[in-house]
Amino acid sequence: MQGMSERQYAAHVGLSRGAIQKAKAAGRLVLHADGSIDADASDARRTAMTDPSKQRKDAPRQSMKPVPDTALSAVGDTLRENGLATPATGGGTTFLQAKTANEVLKAQERRLRLQKMKGEHVDRSRATALVFRLARQERDAWVNWPARVAAQMAVQMGIEPHRMQKVLEAHVRDHLSELAELRPEFR
């Protein structure tokens, strides 16, 4: 073999074997009689026949559009929530990290959609309304309780029913005002 094989020449010029086969078919390579590639002559012919605007090495790189900080922080938050490595501050997010975060978000979205279809998912606004309604019913029951039991308790203790009701109402309202300071948090 006088020259290089397609694989050897591809490694020599840093292209794929398929690209070398296309160049060979297009007549951009110089071949020896045995079909092997004359590297020096082929390099010169390829340089002369190749359009410079289609060269990757010589073409100036286009600057990439900057990624907004909110998008980067969302990627970091998603990775952190799922126990994965987060990028260093200052825009050090790699494409792989962003792609991983995107796949995690898609998986979470699919899981939520499946839970909703199965009826396992709880809507936050409905849950908040239900808790509010239940708390109001509980409060109303406690507000009405002194009027129902004051007379019975007064007879047992031997005191005036009206006075007993006033004392019970005062204590129940104090307790309810303490409970009103508690705020449920749905996360």
C-alpha positions as CSV (number, residue, x, y, z in Angstrom):
1,M,0.0,0.0,0.0
2,Q,1.6,3.2,-1.2
3,G,-0.6,5.7,0.7
4,M,-3.1,5.8,3.5
5,S,-6.4,4.0,4.0
6,E,-9.7,5.8,4.4
7,R,-9.5,5.4,8.2
8,Q,-5.9,6.5,8.4
9,Y,-6.6,9.6,6.3
10,A,-9.7,10.4,8.3
11,A,-7.7,10.4,11.5
12,H,-5.0,12.4,9.7
13,V,-7.3,15.3,8.8
14,G,-9.7,15.0,11.8
15,L,-12.8,14.0,9.8
16,S,-15.1,11.0,9.8
17,R,-14.6,8.1,7.5
18,G,-17.9,8.9,5.9
19,A,-16.7,12.4,5.1
20,I,-13.6,11.0,3.5
21,Q,-15.7,8.6,1.4
22,K,-17.8,11.5,0.2
23,A,-14.7,13.5,-0.7
24,K,-13.3,10.5,-2.5
25,A,-16.5,10.1,-4.5
26,A,-16.6,13.8,-5.4
27,G,-13.0,13.6,-6.7
28,R,-11.5,15.9,-4.0
29,L,-8.8,13.2,-3.1
30,V,-5.8,12.1,-5.0
31,L,-5.5,8.3,-5.1
32,H,-2.5,6.0,-5.8
33,A,-2.8,3.2,-8.4
34,D,-3.6,0.7,-5.6
35,G,-6.6,2.9,-4.4
36,S,-4.8,4.2,-1.3
37,I,-4.9,8.0,-0.6
38,D,-2.0,10.3,-1.3
39,A,-2.1,12.4,1.8
40,D,-0.1,15.4,0.7
41,A,-1.7,15.8,-2.7
42,S,-5.1,15.2,-1.3
43,D,-4.6,17.8,1.4
44,A,-3.7,20.4,-1.3
45,R,-6.6,19.4,-3.6
46,R,-9.1,19.5,-0.7
47,T,-7.9,22.9,0.3
48,A,-8.2,24.2,-3.2
49,M,-11.6,22.6,-3.9
50,T,-13.3,23.3,-0.5
51,D,-15.5,26.4,-0.1
52,P,-13.9,28.4,2.8
53,S,-17.4,29.4,4.0
54,K,-18.2,25.8,4.7
55,Q,-15.1,25.2,6.8
56,R,-15.8,24.7,10.5
57,K,-12.3,25.4,11.7
58,D,-11.8,28.7,9.9
59,A,-15.4,30.0,10.4
60,P,-15.8,32.5,13.2
61,R,-17.8,31.2,16.1
62,Q,-21.2,32.9,16.6
63,S,-21.6,34.2,20.0
64,M,-24.3,32.3,21.9
65,K,-27.3,34.1,23.3
66,P,-26.9,34.6,27.1
67,V,-29.1,32.5,29.3
68,P,-31.2,34.5,31.8
69,D,-30.3,34.2,35.4
70,T,-33.8,33.1,36.3
71,A,-33.4,30.1,34.0
72,L,-30.1,29.2,35.5
73,S,-31.5,29.5,39.1
74,A,-34.4,27.3,38.1
75,V,-32.0,24.6,36.8
76,G,-30.1,24.8,40.1
77,D,-33.3,24.6,42.2
78,T,-34.5,21.6,40.3
79,L,-31.2,19.8,40.6
80,R,-30.9,20.7,44.3
81,E,-34.5,19.5,45.0
82,N,-33.6,16.1,43.5
83,G,-30.3,15.7,45.3
84,L,-28.2,16.2,42.2
85,A,-25.0,18.3,41.9
86,T,-25.8,22.0,41.3
87,P,-23.7,24.3,39.2
88,A,-21.3,26.8,40.8
89,T,-22.5,30.3,41.0
90,G,-21.6,32.7,38.2
91,G,-23.3,30.9,35.2
92,G,-21.3,27.6,35.5
93,T,-24.3,25.5,34.3
94,T,-23.3,22.9,31.8
95,F,-25.5,21.7,29.0
96,L,-25.7,18.3,30.7
97,Q,-26.9,19.8,34.0
98,A,-29.5,21.8,32.2
99,K,-30.6,18.8,30.2
100,T,-30.7,16.7,33.4
101,A,-32.9,19.4,35.1
102,N,-35.2,19.4,32.1
103,E,-35.6,15.6,32.2
104,V,-36.3,15.7,36.0
105,L,-38.9,18.4,35.5
106,K,-40.6,16.4,32.7
107,A,-40.6,13.3,34.9
108,Q,-42.1,15.3,37.8
109,E,-44.8,16.7,35.5
110,R,-45.7,13.3,34.1
111,R,-45.9,11.9,37.7
112,L,-48.2,14.7,38.7
113,R,-50.4,14.2,35.6
114,L,-50.6,10.5,36.4
115,Q,-51.5,11.2,40.0
116,K,-54.2,13.6,38.9
117,M,-55.6,10.9,36.5
118,K,-55.7,8.4,39.3
119,G,-57.3,10.8,41.7
120,E,-54.4,10.8,44.0
121,H,-53.4,14.4,43.4
122,V,-54.9,17.1,45.7
123,D,-55.6,20.5,44.3
124,R,-54.1,23.1,46.6
125,S,-57.0,25.6,46.3
126,R,-59.6,22.9,47.0
127,A,-57.6,21.7,50.0
128,T,-57.3,25.2,51.4
129,A,-61.0,25.8,50.9
130,L,-61.9,22.6,52.6
131,V,-59.6,23.3,55.6
132,F,-61.1,26.8,55.9
133,R,-64.6,25.4,55.8
134,L,-63.8,22.7,58.4
135,A,-62.1,25.2,60.7
136,R,-65.2,27.5,60.4
137,Q,-67.5,24.7,61.3
138,E,-65.4,23.8,64.3
139,R,-65.3,27.4,65.5
140,D,-69.0,27.7,65.1
141,A,-69.6,24.5,67.2
142,W,-67.3,25.9,69.9
143,V,-69.0,29.3,69.9
144,N,-72.4,27.6,70.4
145,W,-71.2,25.1,73.0
146,P,-71.5,27.4,76.1
147,A,-75.1,28.2,75.4
148,R,-75.9,24.4,75.2
149,V,-74.1,23.2,78.3
150,A,-74.1,26.3,80.7
151,A,-77.5,25.5,82.3
152,Q,-76.6,21.9,83.0
153,M,-73.1,22.8,84.4
154,A,-74.7,25.6,86.6
155,V,-77.2,23.1,88.1
156,Q,-74.4,20.7,88.9
157,M,-72.3,23.4,90.5
158,G,-75.2,25.3,92.1
159,I,-74.6,28.7,90.5
160,E,-76.6,31.0,88.3
161,P,-76.9,29.7,84.6
162,H,-76.5,33.1,83.0
163,R,-73.2,33.8,84.9
164,M,-71.9,30.3,84.0
165,Q,-72.7,30.9,80.3
166,K,-70.8,34.3,80.4
167,V,-67.7,32.7,82.0
168,L,-67.7,29.8,79.5
169,E,-68.1,32.1,76.5
170,A,-65.2,34.3,77.7
171,H,-62.9,31.3,78.0
172,V,-64.0,29.7,74.7
173,R,-63.5,33.0,72.8
174,D,-60.0,33.4,74.3
175,H,-59.1,29.9,73.3
176,L,-60.5,30.4,69.8
177,S,-58.6,33.7,69.4
178,E,-55.4,31.8,70.3
179,L,-56.2,29.1,67.7
180,A,-56.9,31.8,65.1
181,E,-53.3,32.8,65.1
182,L,-52.2,29.4,63.7
183,R,-51.9,29.4,59.9
184,P,-51.8,26.2,58.0
185,E,-49.0,25.9,55.4
186,F,-49.5,23.7,52.4
187,R,-46.2,22.9,50.7
